[in-house]
Amino acid sequence: MTLVDTNVLLDLVTADPLWADWSIRQLDIASLRGPLIINDVVYAELSVRFDRIESLDQRLEEARITLEAMPRAALFLAGKAFRRYRATGGVRNGVLPDFFIGAHAAVLGLPLLTRDLRRYQACFPSVRLIAPGM
């Protein structure tokens, strides 16, 4: 399985001129290795781009991406990693979702397909990242 970060899916939804091709290619490669999954946080972040739940669910089904709940251990790890991040001077705005996503990948030992390399490397060094330049 591969956990997919929101930014990769937004590249597809928005037809991002810089990143859509890379994201499509990486999703195709990852799907050959096994199932593609997202968690509740990615689903919520992605939902901002859709007017109807049915449209989002259909898009995920077409891409063969399934929604998997985060284990409690991942939720706990996310809080601890976020606390360490803040204690070392990390900024406050808009980062907590990344900690849920990174912790989910860490606890289940899943590779994470993302374009947000720096924070995941620093806060979740055990997670194998699939990212530009790697």
C-alpha positions as CSV (number, residue, x, y, z in Angstrom):
1,M,0.0,0.0,0.0
2,T,1.0,3.6,-0.5
3,L,-0.4,6.5,1.4
4,V,-1.1,9.5,-0.9
5,D,-0.8,13.1,0.4
6,T,-3.3,15.7,-0.5
7,N,-1.0,17.8,-2.6
8,V,-0.5,15.0,-5.1
9,L,-4.3,14.6,-5.5
10,L,-4.8,18.3,-5.8
11,D,-2.4,18.3,-8.7
12,L,-4.8,16.1,-10.6
13,V,-8.0,17.9,-9.5
14,T,-6.6,21.3,-10.4
15,A,-4.7,20.1,-13.5
16,D,-1.6,21.9,-12.0
17,P,0.6,22.8,-15.0
18,L,3.8,22.2,-13.1
19,W,3.0,19.0,-11.1
20,A,0.0,17.1,-12.7
21,D,2.2,15.0,-15.0
22,W,4.6,14.1,-12.2
23,S,1.7,13.2,-9.8
24,I,-0.1,11.1,-12.4
25,R,3.2,9.2,-13.2
26,Q,3.9,8.6,-9.5
27,L,0.4,7.4,-8.8
28,D,0.6,5.0,-11.7
29,I,3.9,3.6,-10.5
30,A,2.7,3.3,-6.9
31,S,-0.5,1.5,-8.0
32,L,1.6,-1.2,-9.6
33,R,3.2,-1.9,-6.2
34,G,-0.2,-2.1,-4.4
35,P,-3.3,-0.3,-3.3
36,L,-3.4,3.5,-3.0
37,I,-4.9,4.9,0.2
38,I,-5.8,8.2,1.8
39,N,-6.9,8.9,5.4
40,D,-9.6,11.1,6.9
41,V,-7.4,14.2,6.9
42,V,-6.6,13.9,3.2
43,Y,-10.2,13.3,2.4
44,A,-11.2,16.4,4.3
45,E,-8.5,18.5,2.7
46,L,-9.4,17.3,-0.8
47,S,-13.2,17.8,-0.2
48,V,-12.6,21.6,-0.3
49,R,-12.4,21.3,-4.1
50,F,-15.7,19.4,-4.6
51,D,-19.2,20.7,-4.2
52,R,-20.7,17.2,-3.6
53,I,-19.5,14.2,-1.6
54,E,-20.6,12.0,-4.5
55,S,-18.3,13.8,-6.9
56,L,-15.3,13.3,-4.6
57,D,-16.1,9.7,-3.9
58,Q,-16.5,9.0,-7.7
59,R,-13.2,10.7,-8.4
60,L,-11.5,8.5,-5.8
61,E,-13.2,5.4,-7.0
62,E,-12.0,6.2,-10.6
63,A,-8.5,6.6,-9.3
64,R,-8.8,3.3,-7.3
65,I,-7.9,5.2,-4.1
66,T,-9.5,3.9,-0.9
67,L,-10.2,5.7,2.4
68,E,-8.5,4.1,5.4
69,A,-9.1,5.2,9.0
70,M,-6.1,6.2,11.0
71,P,-5.1,3.9,13.9
72,R,-5.1,5.4,17.4
73,A,-1.4,5.0,17.6
74,A,-1.0,7.3,14.6
75,L,-3.2,9.9,16.2
76,F,-1.1,9.8,19.3
77,L,2.2,10.0,17.4
78,A,0.9,12.9,15.4
79,G,0.3,14.9,18.6
80,K,3.7,14.1,20.0
81,A,5.5,14.9,16.7
82,F,3.6,18.2,16.5
83,R,4.5,19.1,20.1
84,R,8.2,18.5,19.3
85,Y,7.9,20.5,16.1
86,R,6.4,23.5,18.0
87,A,9.0,23.2,20.8
88,T,11.8,23.5,18.3
89,G,10.4,26.7,16.8
90,G,8.1,25.3,14.1
91,V,5.4,27.6,12.7
92,R,1.8,27.3,13.8
93,N,-0.3,27.8,10.7
94,G,-1.7,24.9,8.6
95,V,0.7,22.1,9.5
96,L,-1.2,19.8,11.9
97,P,-2.8,17.8,9.0
98,D,0.7,16.9,7.8
99,F,1.5,15.4,11.2
100,F,-1.6,13.2,11.0
101,I,-0.6,12.0,7.5
102,G,3.1,11.5,8.4
103,A,2.2,9.6,11.6
104,H,-0.2,7.4,9.7
105,A,2.5,6.4,7.3
106,A,5.0,5.9,10.1
107,V,2.8,3.7,12.3
108,L,1.7,1.4,9.4
109,G,5.2,1.5,7.8
110,L,3.7,2.8,4.5
111,P,5.5,4.8,1.8
112,L,4.1,8.3,1.5
113,L,3.6,9.8,-1.9
114,T,4.0,13.6,-1.4
115,R,5.6,16.8,-2.7
116,D,6.1,18.1,0.8
117,L,9.5,16.6,1.5
118,R,11.1,18.8,4.2
119,R,8.6,18.5,7.0
120,Y,8.1,14.8,6.6
121,Q,11.8,14.1,6.5
122,A,12.4,16.1,9.6
123,C,9.5,14.9,11.7
124,F,9.1,11.3,10.4
125,P,12.5,10.1,9.3
126,S,11.4,6.4,9.3
127,V,8.9,7.1,6.5
128,R,9.9,6.2,3.0
129,L,9.0,9.2,0.9
130,I,8.1,9.2,-2.8
131,A,8.8,12.8,-3.7
132,P,10.3,15.0,-6.4
133,G,14.1,14.6,-6.5
134,M,14.1,11.2,-4.7
